[in-house]
């Protein structure tokens, strides 16, 4: 009943939730009839529901290319993530993955649940890949080759320094940013963005995921996955896993805040990237995950809950982001609101506080100077408590029950 309780507490979430549920069901009806394309779009929805929703809104040709790009990299990531695979087996597969995508007979059994299905039936992805335009194929192959080599490098290398951390995030996510920029350009819809800011788009998302997923990664069986750089965490504890111990709660939060501050360094590049986009569907595709990232960081910052369980935005707020992100004014507004929320949580006794505040002030300044903050609806920070009539409250309750009833199958990744 947690989600129902959240909707009753935030009744203005209900309408966006209903719209999102309807959009998700519409996506389910748009599965292509060809078996290989049907597999790809069904699998996309299973391994990333929210991402599937924004991909479906892209222009047709680009949508297919981005779908396959995502699934190829998701398969590559599944190989990297499977800690049960011996390094001597894993490394050659990662290094050769860019060639496997051309092989209709290739598959490799690893991962679990839907990811295992993806790997077992990878021939469908390869079949669809071979139907893409040559310019799309070349971009996907290039990024897959570079990412596989980078992942292989870090199978045998620990993330020691902040430079290592940036390099690892470049391989697993920054290259995704570069690849997407190439696909957007190949479609004729956008100018080719610089590698530098394209890389920042990926790093900001990846670092947010690494921060949020600390507990899941450190508890991975049979072997922990450690992505937080020693250069940061060693200032606070002797071993990375010590951060989850209750007696280290103060140090853990300080380390967390240091990590969040590091991630904030990419925000201004991300705003620059998004402000240059021309196509509305590509803009939404890029902007929604970025807003989710700054929102997630605002939830994680100074929050011991990161070391106790899962910290994420509530579904209703996610639905609002998806529903209301249409223009750059919406992006500046969301980044402004979430940065204000984060700023309100800064403890000035925290070792990183000065650097955190400096980075947040730079983000807030960029948002203010856009001149758009008065052109959007603030949905993060409530200016005053809404005064709902009893009849409207009853209406919201009924809607909330309907959404809860029809939302048994999860819509969000």
BELWOLIN-V658463 format. One record per residue. RES is the residue in one small letter. SS is DSSP state (H for helix, E for strand, L for the rest). PHI is phi in degrees with one decimal (999 if undefined). PSI is psi in whole degrees, -180 to 180 (999 if undefined). Layout:
RES|SS|PHI|PSI  RES|SS|PHI|PSI
This chain:
x|L|999|3  x|H|-59.6|-44  x|H|-67.7|-37  x|H|-63.9|-43  x|H|-61.0|-39  x|H|-64.1|-39  x|H|-68.2|-36  x|H|-69.0|-33  x|H|-74.5|-31  x|L|-125.6|73  x|L|-61.7|-23  x|L|-73.7|-5  x|H|-77.4|-21  x|H|-63.6|-48  x|H|-60.5|-48  x|H|-60.5|-35  x|H|-63.7|-42  x|H|-64.5|-44  x|H|-61.2|-40  x|H|-68.0|-41  x|H|-61.9|-42  x|H|-65.6|-40  x|H|-64.3|-40  x|H|-64.2|-39  x|H|-70.2|-33  x|H|-65.3|-39  x|H|-60.8|-40  x|H|-61.1|-29  x|L|-82.7|-8  x|L|-102.0|21  x|L|-67.3|127  x|L|-61.5|150  x|L|-75.1|-27  x|L|-64.4|135  x|H|-55.3|-43  x|H|-71.6|-40  x|H|-71.6|-36  x|H|-60.4|-45  x|H|-58.2|-46  x|H|-62.6|-45  x|H|-75.2|-33  x|H|-66.0|-43  x|H|-67.0|-38  x|H|-58.2|-45  x|H|-64.6|-33  x|H|-76.4|-35  x|H|-91.6|-14  x|L|-161.0|89  x|H|-62.9|-48  x|H|-68.9|-36  x|H|-67.1|-38  x|H|-59.9|-36  x|H|-64.9|-45  x|H|-75.7|-31  x|H|-62.8|-40  x|L|-61.0|-20  x|L|-88.6|-4  x|L|-75.9|159  x|L|-56.7|148  x|H|-49.2|-56  x|H|-62.7|-44  x|H|-67.7|-37  x|H|-58.6|-46  x|H|-62.6|-43  x|H|-64.2|-43  x|H|-68.9|-37  x|H|-58.8|-49  x|H|-68.8|-40  x|H|-56.3|-46  x|H|-62.6|-46  x|H|-68.2|-38  x|H|-61.1|-46  x|H|-72.1|-31  x|H|-65.9|-39  x|H|-65.5|-44  x|H|-58.9|-43  x|H|-65.6|-33  x|H|-64.1|-40  x|H|-62.8|-47  x|H|-63.5|-41  x|H|-71.7|-24  x|L|-74.8|101  x|L|-75.0|-5  x|L|-83.9|-11  x|L|-86.1|127  x|L|-63.1|145  x|H|-57.4|-39  x|H|-67.7|-19  x|H|-90.6|-42  x|H|-67.7|-46  x|H|-58.4|-49  x|H|-60.9|-35  x|H|-66.4|-44  x|H|-61.3|-42  x|H|-67.6|-31  x|H|-101.5|4  x|H|-61.1|-34  x|H|-64.6|-22  x|H|-86.6|-33  x|H|-61.9|-29  x|L|-66.7|-15  x|L|-91.9|-8  x|L|-100.5|110  x|L|-70.8|-12  x|L|-99.3|-9  x|L|-80.4|139  x|L|-157.4|162  x|L|-146.6|121  x|L|-81.7|113  x|L|-160.8|177  x|L|76.2|-175  x|L|-135.2|161  x|H|52.1|-128  x|H|-64.1|-30  x|H|-67.9|-34  x|H|-68.0|-39  x|H|-61.5|-44  x|H|-57.3|-46  x|H|-70.8|-40  x|H|-66.7|-33  x|L|-115.4|37  x|L|-62.8|-18  x|H|-58.2|-30  x|H|-65.9|-39  x|H|-66.0|-43  x|H|-62.9|-41  x|H|-61.0|-44  x|H|-67.2|-41  x|H|-56.5|-43  x|L|-70.6|-11  x|L|-94.3|-6  x|L|-74.4|160  x|L|-61.9|152  x|H|-58.0|-39  x|H|-64.5|-35  x|H|-69.7|-44  x|H|-58.4|-45  x|H|-63.9|-41  x|H|-64.3|-44  x|H|-67.0|-43  x|H|-61.9|-45  x|H|-60.1|-48  x|H|-68.1|-40  x|H|-62.0|-42  x|H|-62.7|-47  x|H|-67.8|-39  x|H|-68.8|-44  x|H|-59.5|-43  x|H|-64.2|-40  x|H|-66.9|-42  x|H|-61.6|-43  x|H|-60.4|-38  x|H|-60.1|-42  x|H|-86.2|-4  x|H|-64.4|-34  x|L|-107.2|14  x|L|-140.1|132  x|L|-81.3|155  x|L|-85.2|95  x|L|-92.3|-55  x|L|-103.6|169  x|H|-64.1|-34  x|H|-63.5|-40  x|H|-60.0|-44  x|H|-60.1|-47  x|H|-64.1|-38  x|H|-67.2|-46  x|H|-60.1|-47  x|H|-64.2|-31  x|H|-62.4|-46  x|H|-64.5|-42  x|H|-92.9|-14  x|H|-142.6|-40  x|H|-58.9|-39  x|H|-65.6|-28  x|H|-63.8|-43  x|H|-60.0|-44  x|H|-62.5|-43  x|H|-64.2|-44  x|H|-62.8|-41  x|H|-59.4|-39  x|H|-66.6|-41  x|H|-66.9|-41  x|H|-60.0|-44  x|H|-67.4|-41  x|H|-62.8|-28  x|L|-75.7|-13  x|L|81.3|5  x|L|-88.3|-25  x|L|-138.5|156  x|L|-71.0|158  x|L|-78.9|116  x|L|-72.0|156  x|L|-66.6|151  x|H|-59.8|-35  x|H|-63.4|-52  x|H|-77.0|-27  x|H|-62.9|-41  x|H|-62.0|-42  x|H|-61.3|-37  x|H|-58.1|-43  x|H|-72.0|-42  x|H|-62.5|-39  x|H|-63.7|-43  x|H|-67.8|-43  x|H|-66.0|-44  x|H|-64.3|-36  x|H|-61.7|-45  x|H|-64.1|-41  x|H|-64.1|-39  x|H|-66.4|-51  x|H|-62.5|-35  x|L|-94.7|19  x|H|-49.5|-54  x|H|-66.8|-42  x|H|-61.0|-43  x|H|-69.9|-41  x|H|-72.2|-24  x|L|-95.5|7  x|L|-58.5|137  x|L|-113.6|136  x|L|-88.6|-1  x|L|-142.3|135  x|L|-62.3|148  x|L|-109.1|123  x|L|-121.5|109  x|L|-114.4|-15  x|L|-69.3|131  x|L|-71.4|136  x|H|-55.6|-36  x|H|-56.7|-30  x|H|-90.4|-55  x|H|-69.6|-26  x|L|-68.6|-14  x|L|-72.3|-15  x|L|-120.6|-34  x|L|-142.3|167  x|L|-82.0|-32  x|L|-135.0|145  x|H|-58.3|-38  x|H|-67.6|-17  x|H|-65.4|-20  x|H|-63.8|-24  x|H|-85.8|-7  x|L|-77.8|136  x|H|-60.0|-34  x|H|-68.9|-13  x|H|-104.5|21  x|H|-57.9|-44  x|H|-64.0|-48  x|H|-64.9|-37  x|H|-61.8|-46  x|H|-65.4|-38  x|H|-63.6|-41  x|H|-65.3|-44  x|H|-56.7|-47  x|H|-63.3|-35  x|H|-63.2|-43  x|H|-65.5|-43  x|H|-62.9|-42  x|H|-60.5|-40  x|H|-60.4|-44  x|H|-63.8|-34  x|H|-63.8|-18  x|L|-64.6|-16  x|L|-95.3|-7  x|H|-63.3|-45  x|H|-63.8|-36  x|H|-62.7|-41  x|H|-62.8|-42  x|H|-64.0|-39  x|H|-62.6|-45  x|H|-58.8|-51  x|H|-66.9|-33  x|H|-67.8|-18  x|L|-92.2|-9  x|L|-73.1|143  x|L|-108.8|-38  x|L|-78.0|125  x|H|-59.5|-39  x|H|-72.1|-39  x|H|-65.8|-39  x|H|-59.4|-49  x|H|-63.8|-40  x|H|-56.7|-40  x|H|-82.2|-39  x|H|-74.4|-39  x|H|-60.4|-48  x|H|-62.8|-33  x|H|-67.5|-41  x|H|-66.4|-39  x|H|-60.8|-35  x|H|-68.3|-48  x|H|-66.1|-33  x|H|-65.8|-42  x|H|-64.4|-42  x|H|-61.8|-38  x|H|-66.3|-30  x|H|-76.0|-38  x|H|-76.4|-34  x|L|-56.9|133  x|L|58.6|28  x|L|-120.0|109  x|H|-63.1|-17  x|H|-58.7|-23  x|H|-59.5|-31  x|H|-96.2|4  x|L|-119.0|-21  x|L|-175.6|-148  x|L|-102.3|127  x|L|-112.5|122  x|L|-155.7|168  x|L|-68.9|145  x|L|-66.6|157  x|H|-60.0|-40  x|H|-62.9|-39  x|H|-69.5|-38  x|H|-59.6|-44  x|H|-61.6|-39  x|H|-63.6|-43  x|H|-59.0|-47  x|H|-64.9|-40  x|H|-72.9|-36  x|H|-103.8|-1  x|L|-88.7|99  x|L|-127.6|-30  x|L|-133.0|169  x|H|-64.0|-28  x|H|-61.1|-38  x|H|-65.0|-38  x|H|-66.7|-50  x|H|-58.0|-41  x|H|-63.4|-45  x|H|-65.8|-44  x|H|-64.5|-37  x|H|-64.0|-49  x|H|-63.3|-48  x|H|-67.5|-34  x|H|-68.5|-37  x|H|-62.9|-42  x|H|-61.3|-44  x|H|-65.3|-43  x|H|-59.9|-37  x|H|-66.9|-17  x|L|-97.2|-4  x|L|-68.4|127  x|L|-95.7|116  x|L|-71.8|-4  x|L|-89.9|-6  x|L|-68.7|138  x|L|-58.7|-28  x|L|-96.9|3  x|H|-56.1|-45  x|H|-61.0|-44  x|H|-68.2|-39  x|H|-60.0|-49  x|H|-62.2|-41  x|H|-60.4|-43  x|H|-70.1|-39  x|H|-66.6|-40  x|H|-62.5|-37  x|H|-65.4|-41  x|H|-65.4|-47  x|H|-61.0|-39  x|H|-62.8|-45  x|H|-60.8|-42  x|H|-65.9|-43  x|H|-63.3|-44  x|H|-70.0|-12  x|L|-66.6|-23  x|L|71.9|18  x|L|-114.8|-2  x|H|-64.2|-23  x|H|-90.5|5  x|H|-107.6|14  x|L|-138.9|166  x|L|-93.2|125  x|L|-80.7|116  x|L|-113.1|1  x|L|-96.3|-50  x|L|-104.4|116  x|L|-83.6|122  x|L|-70.4|-37  x|L|-152.7|158  x|L|-70.2|125  x|L|-66.9|147  x|L|-108.3|91  x|L|-87.6|139  x|L|-72.7|157  x|H|-55.9|-40  x|H|-63.3|-40  x|H|-68.8|-37  x|H|-61.9|-44  x|H|-59.8|-42  x|H|-60.4|-45  x|H|-63.3|-39  x|H|-62.7|-45  x|H|-61.6|-45  x|H|-62.0|-41  x|H|-62.5|-41  x|H|-63.8|-41  x|H|-63.2|-45  x|H|-63.2|-42  x|H|-63.1|-41  x|H|-64.5|-44  x|H|-87.2|0  x|L|-103.3|22  x|L|-61.9|-33  x|L|-89.9|123  x|L|-63.1|139  x|L|-96.8|-25  x|L|-105.1|144  x|L|-74.5|999
